[in-house]
């Protein structure tokens, strides 16, 4: 899909697909004929079904909405380790619904070899890992008895 006179996008969320809350504003790219990629992560989704849509706003204020997408977040999923962006080329953020001790985050190749992770705390439940020095491939991040597979581009 191509947008012309694209000023910005607003990411919106709803619990009932009727009442919407703006989560973020992403700057548009004006007039483009090639595909542009945008990314936003909802770090605090509601328990249960979340409805998401984009509001695309032109420089003249006219706007349109994307299709609504439903995503279900179950209670047991909130205790999983999550990594984004995934795949990644540089920094990847690891999130857990509990306090993460960065020294306990392990980065492993698929042979089980522990790799230097250079973990940095972003908040009590978020840690960043720098993958830029690793070759492209698949890796595992472990924290306690939880793990998540990540791909390095």
Secondary structure, 3 states (H helix, E strand, C coil): CCCCCEEEEEEEEECCCCCCEEEEEEEEEECCCCCCCCCCCCCCCCCEEEEEEEEEEECCCCEEECCCEEEEECHHHHHCCEEECCCECCEEEEECCCCCCHHHCEEEECCCCEECCCCEEEECCEEEEECCCCCCEEEEEEECCEEEEEEEC
